[in-house]
Amino acid sequence: MGSGMWQDFFSAVALVLVFEGLLPFLTPNGYRKAVQSMLQMNDRQLRVMGLLSMLSGLFFLYLIRN
């Protein structure tokens, strides 16, 4: 990996942290409710949510990079 790739990687990690912090910052009660609802989900439901999130991210990345 070249230094530019590392910079892109760490920029992506930083953006993930920014987006992860938005919901608890803007609406702490909404965040609490979301976490409580996720605690009620079984493993399969959480995996499907994770898969859909990853596929959406890959799709948007593809649109942005091409």
PyMOL Python script that loads the backbone (N, CA, C, O; Angstrom):
from pymol import cmd

cmd.read_pdbstr("""\
ATOM      1  N   MET A   1       0.833  -1.191   0.000  1.00  0.00           N
ATOM      2  CA  MET A   1       0.000   0.000   0.000  1.00  0.00           C
ATOM      3  C   MET A   1       0.872   1.246   0.000  1.00  0.00           C
ATOM      4  O   MET A   1       1.766   1.403   0.831  1.00  0.00           O
ATOM      5  N   GLY A   2       0.591   2.122  -0.946  1.00  0.00           N
ATOM      6  CA  GLY A   2       1.314   3.385  -0.979  1.00  0.00           C
ATOM      7  C   GLY A   2       0.782   4.332   0.079  1.00  0.00           C
ATOM      8  O   GLY A   2      -0.256   4.080   0.691  1.00  0.00           O
ATOM      9  N   SER A   3       1.500   5.422   0.288  1.00  0.00           N
ATOM     10  CA  SER A   3       1.083   6.377   1.321  1.00  0.00           C
ATOM     11  C   SER A   3      -0.267   7.011   1.001  1.00  0.00           C
ATOM     12  O   SER A   3      -1.027   7.346   1.909  1.00  0.00           O
ATOM     13  N   GLY A   4      -0.571   7.178  -0.299  1.00  0.00           N
ATOM     14  CA  GLY A   4      -1.876   7.718  -0.680  1.00  0.00           C
ATOM     15  C   GLY A   4      -3.009   6.789  -0.310  1.00  0.00           C
ATOM     16  O   GLY A   4      -4.096   7.237   0.056  1.00  0.00           O
ATOM     17  N   MET A   5      -2.757   5.481  -0.406  1.00  0.00           N
ATOM     18  CA  MET A   5      -3.789   4.507  -0.038  1.00  0.00           C
ATOM     19  C   MET A   5      -4.042   4.539   1.470  1.00  0.00           C
ATOM     20  O   MET A   5      -5.182   4.427   1.922  1.00  0.00           O
ATOM     21  N   TRP A   6      -2.958   4.695   2.244  1.00  0.00           N
ATOM     22  CA  TRP A   6      -3.132   4.780   3.700  1.00  0.00           C
ATOM     23  C   TRP A   6      -3.920   6.036   4.068  1.00  0.00           C
ATOM     24  O   TRP A   6      -4.768   6.014   4.961  1.00  0.00           O
ATOM     25  N   GLN A   7      -3.631   7.112   3.377  1.00  0.00           N
ATOM     26  CA  GLN A   7      -4.358   8.363   3.641  1.00  0.00           C
ATOM     27  C   GLN A   7      -5.837   8.185   3.318  1.00  0.00           C
ATOM     28  O   GLN A   7      -6.693   8.633   4.081  1.00  0.00           O
ATOM     29  N   ASP A   8      -6.146   7.542   2.205  1.00  0.00           N
ATOM     30  CA  ASP A   8      -7.544   7.263   1.850  1.00  0.00           C
ATOM     31  C   ASP A   8      -8.202   6.367   2.892  1.00  0.00           C
ATOM     32  O   ASP A   8      -9.345   6.600   3.285  1.00  0.00           O
ATOM     33  N   PHE A   9      -7.483   5.346   3.337  1.00  0.00           N
ATOM     34  CA  PHE A   9      -8.021   4.416   4.335  1.00  0.00           C
ATOM     35  C   PHE A   9      -8.361   5.144   5.630  1.00  0.00           C
ATOM     36  O   PHE A   9      -9.461   4.993   6.161  1.00  0.00           O
ATOM     37  N   PHE A  10      -7.416   5.932   6.138  1.00  0.00           N
ATOM     38  CA  PHE A  10      -7.658   6.633   7.397  1.00  0.00           C
ATOM     39  C   PHE A  10      -8.704   7.736   7.248  1.00  0.00           C
ATOM     40  O   PHE A  10      -9.422   8.044   8.199  1.00  0.00           O
ATOM     41  N   SER A  11      -8.790   8.325   6.067  1.00  0.00           N
ATOM     42  CA  SER A  11      -9.865   9.295   5.809  1.00  0.00           C
ATOM     43  C   SER A  11     -11.219   8.602   5.865  1.00  0.00           C
ATOM     44  O   SER A  11     -12.178   9.144   6.413  1.00  0.00           O
ATOM     45  N   ALA A  12     -11.294   7.399   5.295  1.00  0.00           N
ATOM     46  CA  ALA A  12     -12.546   6.642   5.331  1.00  0.00           C
ATOM     47  C   ALA A  12     -12.913   6.277   6.764  1.00  0.00           C
ATOM     48  O   ALA A  12     -14.079   6.381   7.144  1.00  0.00           O
ATOM     49  N   VAL A  13     -11.942   5.851   7.562  1.00  0.00           N
ATOM     50  CA  VAL A  13     -12.202   5.508   8.968  1.00  0.00           C
ATOM     51  C   VAL A  13     -12.685   6.744   9.720  1.00  0.00           C
ATOM     52  O   VAL A  13     -13.614   6.666  10.524  1.00  0.00           O
ATOM     53  N   ALA A  14     -12.053   7.880   9.455  1.00  0.00           N
ATOM     54  CA  ALA A  14     -12.470   9.121  10.120  1.00  0.00           C
ATOM     55  C   ALA A  14     -13.906   9.481   9.760  1.00  0.00           C
ATOM     56  O   ALA A  14     -14.671   9.907  10.625  1.00  0.00           O
ATOM     57  N   LEU A  15     -14.282   9.315   8.487  1.00  0.00           N
ATOM     58  CA  LEU A  15     -15.659   9.607   8.081  1.00  0.00           C
ATOM     59  C   LEU A  15     -16.651   8.657   8.731  1.00  0.00           C
ATOM     60  O   LEU A  15     -17.752   9.069   9.094  1.00  0.00           O
ATOM     61  N   VAL A  16     -16.276   7.391   8.885  1.00  0.00           N
ATOM     62  CA  VAL A  16     -17.145   6.432   9.576  1.00  0.00           C
ATOM     63  C   VAL A  16     -17.398   6.917  11.001  1.00  0.00           C
ATOM     64  O   VAL A  16     -18.535   6.887  11.472  1.00  0.00           O
ATOM     65  N   LEU A  17     -16.358   7.360  11.683  1.00  0.00           N
ATOM     66  CA  LEU A  17     -16.521   7.854  13.057  1.00  0.00           C
ATOM     67  C   LEU A  17     -17.415   9.086  13.105  1.00  0.00           C
ATOM     68  O   LEU A  17     -18.229   9.227  14.019  1.00  0.00           O
ATOM     69  N   VAL A  18     -17.271   9.978  12.130  1.00  0.00           N
ATOM     70  CA  VAL A  18     -18.129  11.173  12.080  1.00  0.00           C
ATOM     71  C   VAL A  18     -19.584  10.750  11.917  1.00  0.00           C
ATOM     72  O   VAL A  18     -20.449  11.212  12.661  1.00  0.00           O
ATOM     73  N   PHE A  19     -19.866   9.867  10.941  1.00  0.00           N
ATOM     74  CA  PHE A  19     -21.244   9.446  10.699  1.00  0.00           C
ATOM     75  C   PHE A  19     -21.805   8.643  11.862  1.00  0.00           C
ATOM     76  O   PHE A  19     -22.983   8.774  12.192  1.00  0.00           O
ATOM     77  N   GLU A  20     -20.976   7.813  12.487  1.00  0.00           N
ATOM     78  CA  GLU A  20     -21.444   7.048  13.644  1.00  0.00           C
ATOM     79  C   GLU A  20     -21.811   7.964  14.807  1.00  0.00           C
ATOM     80  O   GLU A  20     -22.686   7.634  15.608  1.00  0.00           O
ATOM     81  N   GLY A  21     -21.152   9.099  14.900  1.00  0.00           N
ATOM     82  CA  GLY A  21     -21.425  10.021  15.996  1.00  0.00           C
ATOM     83  C   GLY A  21     -22.594  10.960  15.757  1.00  0.00           C
ATOM     84  O   GLY A  21     -23.059  11.614  16.690  1.00  0.00           O
ATOM     85  N   LEU A  22     -23.078  11.038  14.522  1.00  0.00           N
ATOM     86  CA  LEU A  22     -24.155  11.980  14.213  1.00  0.00           C
ATOM     87  C   LEU A  22     -25.446  11.683  14.971  1.00  0.00           C
ATOM     88  O   LEU A  22     -26.012  12.577  15.599  1.00  0.00           O
ATOM     89  N   LEU A  23     -25.911  10.452  14.920  1.00  0.00           N
ATOM     90  CA  LEU A  23     -27.204  10.122  15.541  1.00  0.00           C
ATOM     91  C   LEU A  23     -27.197  10.343  17.057  1.00  0.00           C
ATOM     92  O   LEU A  23     -28.110  10.991  17.568  1.00  0.00           O
ATOM     93  N   PRO A  24     -26.202   9.830  17.799  1.00  0.00           N
ATOM     94  CA  PRO A  24     -26.233  10.102  19.242  1.00  0.00           C
ATOM     95  C   PRO A  24     -26.064  11.582  19.580  1.00  0.00           C
ATOM     96  O   PRO A  24     -26.561  12.041  20.608  1.00  0.00           O
ATOM     97  N   PHE A  25     -25.364  12.333  18.721  1.00  0.00           N
ATOM     98  CA  PHE A  25     -25.203  13.758  18.984  1.00  0.00           C
ATOM     99  C   PHE A  25     -26.491  14.525  18.724  1.00  0.00           C
ATOM    100  O   PHE A  25     -26.894  15.366  19.528  1.00  0.00           O
ATOM    101  N   LEU A  26     -27.139  14.229  17.587  1.00  0.00           N
ATOM    102  CA  LEU A  26     -28.332  14.983  17.204  1.00  0.00           C
ATOM    103  C   LEU A  26     -29.573  14.567  17.983  1.00  0.00           C
ATOM    104  O   LEU A  26     -30.388  15.413  18.350  1.00  0.00           O
ATOM    105  N   THR A  27     -29.723  13.264  18.239  1.00  0.00           N
ATOM    106  CA  THR A  27     -30.910  12.778  18.923  1.00  0.00           C
ATOM    107  C   THR A  27     -30.569  11.594  19.825  1.00  0.00           C
ATOM    108  O   THR A  27     -30.728  10.438  19.435  1.00  0.00           O
ATOM    109  N   PRO A  28     -30.100  11.896  21.029  1.00  0.00           N
ATOM    110  CA  PRO A  28     -29.701  10.826  21.954  1.00  0.00           C
ATOM    111  C   PRO A  28     -30.832   9.829  22.237  1.00  0.00           C
ATOM    112  O   PRO A  28     -30.589   8.625  22.329  1.00  0.00           O
ATOM    113  N   ASN A  29     -32.065  10.326  22.374  1.00  0.00           N
ATOM    114  CA  ASN A  29     -33.179   9.409  22.643  1.00  0.00           C
ATOM    115  C   ASN A  29     -33.460   8.505  21.450  1.00  0.00           C
ATOM    116  O   ASN A  29     -33.755   7.322  21.621  1.00  0.00           O
ATOM    117  N   GLY A  30     -33.370   9.055  20.245  1.00  0.00           N
ATOM    118  CA  GLY A  30     -33.543   8.242  19.041  1.00  0.00           C
ATOM    119  C   GLY A  30     -32.466   7.174  18.944  1.00  0.00           C
ATOM    120  O   GLY A  30     -32.732   6.042  18.540  1.00  0.00           O
ATOM    121  N   TYR A  31     -31.245   7.545  19.318  1.00  0.00           N
ATOM    122  CA  TYR A  31     -30.143   6.584  19.301  1.00  0.00           C
ATOM    123  C   TYR A  31     -30.390   5.461  20.302  1.00  0.00           C
ATOM    124  O   TYR A  31     -30.191   4.285  19.998  1.00  0.00           O
ATOM    125  N   ARG A  32     -30.828   5.844  21.504  1.00  0.00           N
ATOM    126  CA  ARG A  32     -31.141   4.845  22.537  1.00  0.00           C
ATOM    127  C   ARG A  32     -32.206   3.873  22.053  1.00  0.00           C
ATOM    128  O   ARG A  32     -32.092   2.664  22.253  1.00  0.00           O
ATOM    129  N   LYS A  33     -33.250   4.412  21.412  1.00  0.00           N
ATOM    130  CA  LYS A  33     -34.330   3.564  20.893  1.00  0.00           C
ATOM    131  C   LYS A  33     -33.819   2.631  19.807  1.00  0.00           C
ATOM    132  O   LYS A  33     -34.206   1.463  19.756  1.00  0.00           O
ATOM    133  N   ALA A  34     -32.945   3.143  18.931  1.00  0.00           N
ATOM    134  CA  ALA A  34     -32.384   2.314  17.862  1.00  0.00           C
ATOM    135  C   ALA A  34     -31.549   1.172  18.437  1.00  0.00           C
ATOM    136  O   ALA A  34     -31.643   0.033  17.981  1.00  0.00           O
ATOM    137  N   VAL A  35     -30.738   1.485  19.435  1.00  0.00           N
ATOM    138  CA  VAL A  35     -29.907   0.446  20.060  1.00  0.00           C
ATOM    139  C   VAL A  35     -30.791  -0.573  20.771  1.00  0.00           C
ATOM    140  O   VAL A  35     -30.534  -1.774  20.689  1.00  0.00           O
ATOM    141  N   GLN A  36     -31.832  -0.109  21.470  1.00  0.00           N
ATOM    142  CA  GLN A  36     -32.737  -1.036  22.150  1.00  0.00           C
ATOM    143  C   GLN A  36     -33.444  -1.942  21.155  1.00  0.00           C
ATOM    144  O   GLN A  36     -33.629  -3.128  21.428  1.00  0.00           O
ATOM    145  N   SER A  37     -33.839  -1.409  20.011  1.00  0.00           N
ATOM    146  CA  SER A  37     -34.507  -2.249  19.016  1.00  0.00           C
ATOM    147  C   SER A  37     -33.528  -3.261  18.416  1.00  0.00           C
ATOM    148  O   SER A  37     -33.914  -4.388  18.103  1.00  0.00           O
ATOM    149  N   MET A  38     -32.255  -2.861  18.252  1.00  0.00           N
ATOM    150  CA  MET A  38     -31.262  -3.807  17.746  1.00  0.00           C
ATOM    151  C   MET A  38     -31.002  -4.923  18.744  1.00  0.00           C
ATOM    152  O   MET A  38     -30.723  -6.055  18.349  1.00  0.00           O
ATOM    153  N   LEU A  39     -31.092  -4.617  20.031  1.00  0.00           N
ATOM    154  CA  LEU A  39     -30.904  -5.646  21.052  1.00  0.00           C
ATOM    155  C   LEU A  39     -32.005  -6.703  20.992  1.00  0.00           C
ATOM    156  O   LEU A  39     -31.806  -7.839  21.422  1.00  0.00           O
ATOM    157  N   GLN A  40     -33.156  -6.329  20.461  1.00  0.00           N
ATOM    158  CA  GLN A  40     -34.279  -7.260  20.346  1.00  0.00           C
ATOM    159  C   GLN A  40     -34.157  -8.165  19.119  1.00  0.00           C
ATOM    160  O   GLN A  40     -34.857  -9.173  19.026  1.00  0.00           O
ATOM    161  N   MET A  41     -33.280  -7.818  18.182  1.00  0.00           N
ATOM    162  CA  MET A  41     -33.153  -8.583  16.938  1.00  0.00           C
ATOM    163  C   MET A  41     -32.320  -9.843  17.164  1.00  0.00           C
ATOM    164  O   MET A  41     -31.435  -9.880  18.018  1.00  0.00           O
ATOM    165  N   ASN A  42     -32.627 -10.871  16.378  1.00  0.00           N
ATOM    166  CA  ASN A  42     -31.805 -12.070  16.453  1.00  0.00           C
ATOM    167  C   ASN A  42     -30.574 -11.890  15.553  1.00  0.00           C
ATOM    168  O   ASN A  42     -30.452 -10.904  14.827  1.00  0.00           O
ATOM    169  N   ASP A  43     -29.675 -12.867  15.623  1.00  0.00           N
ATOM    170  CA  ASP A  43     -28.421 -12.759  14.869  1.00  0.00           C
ATOM    171  C   ASP A  43     -28.659 -12.641  13.370  1.00  0.00           C
ATOM    172  O   ASP A  43     -27.970 -11.877  12.693  1.00  0.00           O
ATOM    173  N   ARG A  44     -29.613 -13.378  12.851  1.00  0.00           N
ATOM    174  CA  ARG A  44     -29.876 -13.350  11.408  1.00  0.00           C
ATOM    175  C   ARG A  44     -30.322 -11.961  10.964  1.00  0.00           C
ATOM    176  O   ARG A  44     -29.857 -11.462   9.939  1.00  0.00           O
ATOM    177  N   GLN A  45     -31.214 -11.333  11.719  1.00  0.00           N
ATOM    178  CA  GLN A  45     -31.689 -10.001  11.373  1.00  0.00           C
ATOM    179  C   GLN A  45     -30.546  -8.984  11.391  1.00  0.00           C
ATOM    180  O   GLN A  45     -30.453  -8.128  10.512  1.00  0.00           O
ATOM    181  N   LEU A  46     -29.675  -9.087  12.402  1.00  0.00           N
ATOM    182  CA  LEU A  46     -28.539  -8.162  12.469  1.00  0.00           C
ATOM    183  C   LEU A  46     -27.577  -8.383  11.305  1.00  0.00           C
ATOM    184  O   LEU A  46     -27.039  -7.427  10.747  1.00  0.00           O
ATOM    185  N   ARG A  47     -27.364  -9.654  10.941  1.00  0.00           N
ATOM    186  CA  ARG A  47     -26.481  -9.941   9.813  1.00  0.00           C
ATOM    187  C   ARG A  47     -27.051  -9.398   8.507  1.00  0.00           C
ATOM    188  O   ARG A  47     -26.312  -8.864   7.681  1.00  0.00           O
ATOM    189  N   VAL A  48     -28.361  -9.532   8.318  1.00  0.00           N
ATOM    190  CA  VAL A  48     -28.990  -9.004   7.107  1.00  0.00           C
ATOM    191  C   VAL A  48     -28.849  -7.479   7.078  1.00  0.00           C
ATOM    192  O   VAL A  48     -28.551  -6.903   6.031  1.00  0.00           O
ATOM    193  N   MET A  49     -29.059  -6.829   8.216  1.00  0.00           N
ATOM    194  CA  MET A  49     -28.875  -5.373   8.286  1.00  0.00           C
ATOM    195  C   MET A  49     -27.442  -4.989   7.936  1.00  0.00           C
ATOM    196  O   MET A  49     -27.211  -4.046   7.180  1.00  0.00           O
ATOM    197  N   GLY A  50     -26.484  -5.723   8.488  1.00  0.00           N
ATOM    198  CA  GLY A  50     -25.077  -5.451   8.198  1.00  0.00           C
ATOM    199  C   GLY A  50     -24.753  -5.661   6.732  1.00  0.00           C
ATOM    200  O   GLY A  50     -24.036  -4.863   6.128  1.00  0.00           O
ATOM    201  N   LEU A  51     -25.283  -6.738   6.155  1.00  0.00           N
ATOM    202  CA  LEU A  51     -25.048  -7.022   4.740  1.00  0.00           C
ATOM    203  C   LEU A  51     -25.626  -5.919   3.865  1.00  0.00           C
ATOM    204  O   LEU A  51     -24.968  -5.447   2.939  1.00  0.00           O
ATOM    205  N   LEU A  52     -26.860  -5.508   4.158  1.00  0.00           N
ATOM    206  CA  LEU A  52     -27.485  -4.439   3.373  1.00  0.00           C
ATOM    207  C   LEU A  52     -26.703  -3.130   3.499  1.00  0.00           C
ATOM    208  O   LEU A  52     -26.572  -2.382   2.530  1.00  0.00           O
ATOM    209  N   SER A  53     -26.194  -2.865   4.683  1.00  0.00           N
ATOM    210  CA  SER A  53     -25.396  -1.660   4.891  1.00  0.00           C
ATOM    211  C   SER A  53     -24.101  -1.720   4.075  1.00  0.00           C
ATOM    212  O   SER A  53     -23.722  -0.739   3.434  1.00  0.00           O
ATOM    213  N   MET A  54     -23.425  -2.870   4.100  1.00  0.00           N
ATOM    214  CA  MET A  54     -22.190  -3.016   3.333  1.00  0.00           C
ATOM    215  C   MET A  54     -22.448  -2.901   1.836  1.00  0.00           C
ATOM    216  O   MET A  54     -21.695  -2.233   1.128  1.00  0.00           O
ATOM    217  N   LEU A  55     -23.503  -3.544   1.349  1.00  0.00           N
ATOM    218  CA  LEU A  55     -23.820  -3.481  -0.079  1.00  0.00           C
ATOM    219  C   LEU A  55     -24.177  -2.065  -0.509  1.00  0.00           C
ATOM    220  O   LEU A  55     -23.788  -1.623  -1.590  1.00  0.00           O
ATOM    221  N   SER A  56     -24.918  -1.355   0.337  1.00  0.00           N
ATOM    222  CA  SER A  56     -25.249   0.045   0.037  1.00  0.00           C
ATOM    223  C   SER A  56     -23.984   0.886  -0.031  1.00  0.00           C
ATOM    224  O   SER A  56     -23.827   1.708  -0.934  1.00  0.00           O
ATOM    225  N   GLY A  57     -23.086   0.682   0.920  1.00  0.00           N
ATOM    226  CA  GLY A  57     -21.827   1.416   0.919  1.00  0.00           C
ATOM    227  C   GLY A  57     -20.997   1.133  -0.320  1.00  0.00           C
ATOM    228  O   GLY A  57     -20.430   2.048  -0.918  1.00  0.00           O
ATOM    229  N   LEU A  58     -20.925  -0.132  -0.705  1.00  0.00           N
ATOM    230  CA  LEU A  58     -20.177  -0.496  -1.909  1.00  0.00           C
ATOM    231  C   LEU A  58     -20.798   0.124  -3.156  1.00  0.00           C
ATOM    232  O   LEU A  58     -20.086   0.582  -4.049  1.00  0.00           O
ATOM    233  N   PHE A  59     -22.121   0.136  -3.213  1.00  0.00           N
ATOM    234  CA  PHE A  59     -22.830   0.728  -4.349  1.00  0.00           C
ATOM    235  C   PHE A  59     -22.532   2.220  -4.457  1.00  0.00           C
ATOM    236  O   PHE A  59     -22.218   2.718  -5.538  1.00  0.00           O
ATOM    237  N   PHE A  60     -22.632   2.939  -3.324  1.00  0.00           N
ATOM    238  CA  PHE A  60     -22.355   4.373  -3.339  1.00  0.00           C
ATOM    239  C   PHE A  60     -20.889   4.660  -3.657  1.00  0.00           C
ATOM    240  O   PHE A  60     -20.582   5.627  -4.355  1.00  0.00           O
ATOM    241  N   LEU A  61     -19.991   3.830  -3.152  1.00  0.00           N
ATOM    242  CA  LEU A  61     -18.576   3.989  -3.457  1.00  0.00           C
ATOM    243  C   LEU A  61     -18.322   3.786  -4.952  1.00  0.00           C
ATOM    244  O   LEU A  61     -17.544   4.517  -5.566  1.00  0.00           O
ATOM    245  N   TYR A  62     -18.985   2.792  -5.522  1.00  0.00           N
ATOM    246  CA  TYR A  62     -18.855   2.546  -6.953  1.00  0.00           C
ATOM    247  C   TYR A  62     -19.360   3.757  -7.750  1.00  0.00           C
ATOM    248  O   TYR A  62     -18.716   4.184  -8.708  1.00  0.00           O
ATOM    249  N   LEU A  63     -20.505   4.304  -7.353  1.00  0.00           N
ATOM    250  CA  LEU A  63     -21.043   5.481  -8.053  1.00  0.00           C
ATOM    251  C   LEU A  63     -20.108   6.678  -7.955  1.00  0.00           C
ATOM    252  O   LEU A  63     -19.932   7.415  -8.925  1.00  0.00           O
ATOM    253  N   ILE A  64     -19.513   6.870  -6.792  1.00  0.00           N
ATOM    254  CA  ILE A  64     -18.650   8.017  -6.577  1.00  0.00           C
ATOM    255  C   ILE A  64     -17.326   7.876  -7.331  1.00  0.00           C
ATOM    256  O   ILE A  64     -16.817   8.847  -7.892  1.00  0.00           O
ATOM    257  N   ARG A  65     -16.781   6.677  -7.338  1.00  0.00           N
ATOM    258  CA  ARG A  65     -15.452   6.463  -7.925  1.00  0.00           C
ATOM    259  C   ARG A  65     -15.475   6.286  -9.445  1.00  0.00           C
ATOM    260  O   ARG A  65     -14.425   6.365 -10.083  1.00  0.00           O
ATOM    261  N   ASN A  66     -16.646   6.048 -10.038  1.00  0.00           N
ATOM    262  CA  ASN A  66     -16.711   5.847 -11.488  1.00  0.00           C
ATOM    263  C   ASN A  66     -17.500   6.929 -12.172  1.00  0.00           C
ATOM    264  O   ASN A  66     -17.649   6.905 -13.393  1.00  0.00           O
TER     265      ASN A  66
END
""", "prot")
cmd.dss("prot")
cmd.show_as("cartoon", "prot")
cmd.util.cbc("prot")
cmd.orient("prot")
